[in-house]
Each structure stands twice: as C-alpha cells, then as structure tokens.
Amino acid sequence: MTGLRERKRVAAMVQIQRTALDLFADRGYAEVSVAEIAAAANVAERTVYRYFGTKEMLVAYDPRDIAAIDTMVALAAEHGLLEAARRTVADLPDVAATAADGRRAMTQLRLLTAEPALAAAFAMVGHTLGDALGSRTAAARGLPADDLASRAQARALIAALTAAVEDWYARDGSTDLRALLVAALDAVGRLGQVPHGRAS
C-alpha cells in the first residue's frame, strides 16, 4: 500500500494535471507552455518536469494508475489477475464525479485522440503499465519478473481497459465508465470461447 508521502505526491500530480487540462481546454494544447502550467498550479516548472517528464505525459499519464496496479497486485495473489482487475475497477472513483472532472476527462481523451504525439505517449504508457503489472504479478507468484504469460495477461487487461475508456469517450461520456470497464474485462475472460451464433 502507498504511504503518506506517495499519496501527497500523487495528489500534487493530480492537481497539476487538472490545471494543465483546464488550460488546454481553454486555449489548446499547443498554445500552453509548461511554464504557464506551473505558474497556474503554483509550483516550480522543474516540479512539473520531475513529476511528468514531458508535456505529453501531462495528458497521457494518470498519476493514480500506480495505486490501481498496487491494488491489483495485492488482490491477484488470492483471486487471480482478472478478478483482481474487476475488484479494482469496482472501487474506482467516478471519473465524472463532478462536471469539471467530466470535462477534464473528455479534454484528455480528445487530445489523446487528436494529437499523434500524445497518442504515441499514451500507447507507451499502456505498455509500461502492462509490463509493470505483469512483472509484479509474476514476482508475487514466485515466477521470474519477465514471465511471458504474466506479461501477456497483464498487457491484455490494460488493453481491454483502454478500449473501454475509448468507448466511453466515443459515447461522449454518456455511459457509466465502470460498467464499460467491467464489460471489457468480461470480454477478456471469454477469450477462447466461440461467440454466440458461430459454428465451431
């Protein structure tokens, strides 16, 4: 579980990202500098770079992802990775709990869809998270960190969750995101089954 220092770091990152997304929504991604984001968030510019590394990662990376992976790894030992993902998703906060949160989420996804550099950064984040989840799950099972099956399972779960988020965006946020995430995980759980109406 994450300690107080880590929770404070994540909270600071979330606030910086919210500030950035608000500025991007108002003025456009290309028109806003990291210096302007830092000033609006009341932090030093070097703090933004220390936390996110690049301007692209202000959009592509969600600081809360590591906590979600921590939860999945802890649950996977007892319940398996797929059920761990289901339980983690069930406990996620509503991404559109407020109008401002929903607007930020839509801004983030619009940018990830429209800007090629951001789409590439987002894809890289997905692979990184999948590999982190796979190696940590493998270690918890007493397997080598580079265990192929663990990495493949973890990447499949991250890809499924990403597809659900993309579907939520395509529906203009009108559907319950958690329901879509669960549906995507259920689809992964049915891999190998013959779809209804198809001959084997």
Buried (B, 14 or more C-beta within 10 A) or exposed (E): EEEEEEEEBBEBBEBBBBBBBBBBBEEEBEEBEBEBBBEBBEBEBEBBBEBBEBBBBBBBBBBBBBBBBBBBBBBBEEBEBBBBBBBBBEEEEEBBEEEEBBBBBBBBBBBBEEBEBBBEBBEBBBEEBBBBBBBBBBBBBEBEEEBEEBBEBBBBBBBBBBBBBBBBBEEEBEBEBBEBBBBBBEEBBEEEEEEEEEEE
